[in-house]
Amino acid sequence: MNRVSSFLILGLIFTFLSAYGLVWLVTERLPELPERGLMYFLVITFFTGAALPLIAWLYRRFTRKDELDGFSIVRESLSVGIVAAILLWFQIGRALTPTIIFFTVGGFVLVELLLRMSDLFESKSAIVEDEEE
């Protein structure tokens, strides 16, 4: 997957299917425990699908490589969906405050920065090893 259009198609599929599922869930079902679990799953897939093309475009725009790193794009999009579900969970419990938003988003950003640094160090060490051989 090295084209932004493939991430756009995948993101649209995820977004529309989960949006349809969320509308069905809110209009047709009662808020019981299995429905809440399904709601969190659909929120994660909705925000993951919405973030996929945006993050792929950012990778295409700001990286020097010719091909996109699909694993990193999916990982970052999935973390956007997980953050949205966590913040929704706090809001349903009436515990969402600006401090919780700051620490939740900041924690995920810090983890993602550390993972990106790890990926960059691994790719640079692989380049150095290839040059030595």
C-alpha positions as CSV (number, residue, x, y, z in Angstrom):
1,M,0.0,0.0,0.0
2,N,2.0,3.0,-1.2
3,R,-0.8,5.2,-2.5
4,V,-3.0,7.6,-0.5
5,S,-6.0,6.6,-2.6
6,S,-5.9,3.0,-1.2
7,F,-6.0,4.5,2.4
8,L,-8.8,6.8,1.3
9,I,-10.9,3.9,0.0
10,L,-10.3,1.8,3.2
11,G,-11.1,4.9,5.4
12,L,-14.3,5.6,3.5
13,I,-15.4,1.9,3.9
14,F,-14.7,2.0,7.6
15,T,-16.3,5.3,8.2
16,F,-19.5,4.7,6.3
17,L,-20.1,1.2,7.7
18,S,-19.4,2.2,11.3
19,A,-21.5,5.4,10.9
20,Y,-24.4,3.3,9.6
21,G,-23.9,0.9,12.5
22,L,-23.9,3.8,15.0
23,V,-27.1,5.2,13.6
24,W,-28.8,1.8,13.7
25,L,-27.5,1.3,17.3
26,V,-28.8,4.6,18.6
27,T,-32.2,4.5,16.9
28,E,-33.1,0.8,17.2
29,R,-31.5,-0.6,20.4
30,L,-31.7,0.1,24.1
31,P,-28.5,1.1,25.9
32,E,-27.6,-2.2,27.6
33,L,-24.2,-3.7,28.2
34,P,-23.7,-5.5,24.8
35,E,-24.8,-2.5,22.9
36,R,-22.3,-0.3,24.8
37,G,-19.5,-2.6,23.8
38,L,-20.7,-2.5,20.2
39,M,-20.9,1.3,20.4
40,Y,-17.3,1.6,21.6
41,F,-16.2,-0.7,18.8
42,L,-18.1,1.3,16.2
43,V,-16.7,4.6,17.5
44,I,-13.1,3.2,17.3
45,T,-13.7,2.0,13.7
46,F,-15.4,5.3,12.7
47,F,-12.6,7.5,14.0
48,T,-9.9,5.1,12.7
49,G,-11.5,5.2,9.2
50,A,-11.8,9.0,9.3
51,A,-8.2,9.4,10.3
52,L,-6.7,6.9,7.8
53,P,-6.7,9.2,4.7
54,L,-5.6,12.2,6.7
55,I,-2.6,10.5,8.3
56,A,-1.7,8.9,5.0
57,W,-1.8,12.3,3.3
58,L,0.4,13.8,6.1
59,Y,2.9,10.9,5.7
60,R,3.0,11.5,1.9
61,R,3.4,15.2,2.4
62,F,6.1,15.3,5.1
63,T,8.2,12.2,4.7
64,R,11.1,11.8,2.4
65,K,10.5,8.2,1.5
66,D,8.9,7.2,-1.8
67,E,6.6,4.7,-0.3
68,L,4.2,5.0,2.6
69,D,4.7,3.0,5.8
70,G,1.3,1.2,6.1
71,F,2.0,-0.2,9.5
72,S,2.7,3.2,11.0
73,I,-0.3,4.8,9.3
74,V,-2.7,2.1,10.6
75,R,-1.2,2.3,14.1
76,E,-1.6,6.0,14.3
77,S,-5.1,5.9,12.9
78,L,-6.1,3.2,15.4
79,S,-4.7,5.3,18.3
80,V,-6.9,8.2,17.2
81,G,-9.9,5.8,17.4
82,I,-8.9,4.5,20.8
83,V,-8.4,8.0,22.2
84,A,-11.9,9.0,20.9
85,A,-13.4,5.9,22.6
86,I,-11.6,6.6,25.9
87,L,-12.8,10.2,25.9
88,L,-16.3,9.0,25.1
89,W,-16.1,6.6,28.0
90,F,-15.1,9.4,30.3
91,Q,-17.9,11.6,29.0
92,I,-20.5,9.0,29.5
93,G,-19.4,8.6,33.1
94,R,-19.5,12.5,33.5
95,A,-15.8,12.5,34.4
96,L,-14.3,14.2,31.3
97,T,-12.4,17.3,32.3
98,P,-9.7,19.3,30.4
99,T,-7.1,17.7,32.6
100,I,-8.2,14.2,31.6
101,I,-8.2,15.2,27.9
102,F,-4.7,16.7,28.2
103,F,-3.2,13.6,29.9
104,T,-5.0,11.1,27.7
105,V,-4.1,12.8,24.4
106,G,-0.6,13.7,25.7
107,G,0.1,10.1,26.8
108,F,-0.9,8.7,23.4
109,V,1.2,11.4,21.6
110,L,4.2,10.6,23.8
111,V,3.9,6.8,23.1
112,E,3.6,7.5,19.4
113,L,6.6,9.8,19.4
114,L,8.6,7.0,21.2
115,L,7.4,4.4,18.6
116,R,8.3,6.7,15.7
117,M,11.8,7.3,17.2
118,S,12.2,3.6,17.5
119,D,11.2,3.1,13.9
120,L,13.6,5.7,12.7
121,F,16.5,4.2,14.7
122,E,15.8,0.8,13.3
123,S,15.7,2.0,9.7
124,K,18.9,4.0,10.2
125,S,20.7,1.0,11.8
126,A,19.5,-1.2,8.9
127,I,21.0,1.3,6.4
128,V,24.3,1.4,8.3
129,E,24.4,-2.4,8.3
130,D,23.8,-2.5,4.6
131,E,26.6,0.0,3.9
132,E,29.1,-2.0,6.0
133,E,28.4,-5.2,4.1
